[in-house]
Amino acid sequence: MTVILRLHCDQLLGGRIDRETATGMMTVATVEQSGDGLVVHLWQDPASVGLEHLEELHAKDCNDLLKRIARPDVTVTMPNV
């Protein structure tokens, strides 16, 4: 089963990661600025199950984060805002 995530990201403001569920998109993590990059904080929520690899994930920018989140069973989109 493929997990579909939507990354809302801004290098200065951070953002969030949403997951597609049967009831719609649910926010599963926040993205915060940390030092010279970004860090992900996974929410403790049933919608976050199976995404434990995201906890404390570090990236240098939004594009790097997009690449680090993706996996063979995880599809990530980053909408243009």
N, C-alpha and C positions, 0 to 999 in steps of 0.2 A: 504494500500500500504506500503510495507516494504522499508525503507530507507537503502541503503548500503553505509557504510563509511569505508575508509581505513585509519588507523592511522599509520603514520610514526613517530616514537618517539625514542629519545635518552635522557637519564637522564641528561647528561651534555650539549648537544647541542640543546635540544628542538626538534621541528619538525613541522609537519603539519597534517591536517585532510582533506582528499579528499572525495568527494561525487560522487557516480555513477549517471550520468544524461543520457539523451537520446543522447547527443553528446559526451559522454565519461566522464572520471574522471575530476572533477573540484575541485580545492582547495577551501575550505570554511572556514578554520580557521588555525591559527598558534598556536603552543605549545611553551611556553617560560619557562625557568627556573625562579623560583621565590622563594627566600628564601631557604627553605629546601625541595622544591617540584616543581611542574609544574603548570602552569595556561594556560587556553585556551582563545584565543581572536578570536571571530567570525568575519568574514569579512562581510561588508555590501554589499551583492551581492544577486541577485535573486536565486542563487543556495543554499543560506543559509537559505531560508525560511523554517520554521518548525523546525529549529535547535536552537532556541533561548535558550534552556536549557543548551547549551554548553558555552554561554558567561560567562566569569570569573569563569569557573569551575576549582576547585583546586584539585590536587591529589598529593600523596606523591611520586609516581614513575610511569613509563609507564604502568605497569600491573594494578596498581590502577586506572589509567586514563582509560584504556580499559574497566574495570568493570563499572566505573561511566558513561561512554558514552552510553553503551548498554541500550536498553529499549526493551519492547516487539515488537515494530514496527521498531526498529533500529538494524541492523546487523552490527557488527564491526569486521574487520579483521586487523591483524597487521602482515604485511609481514616480513619474515626473511631477513635481509639485510646482 
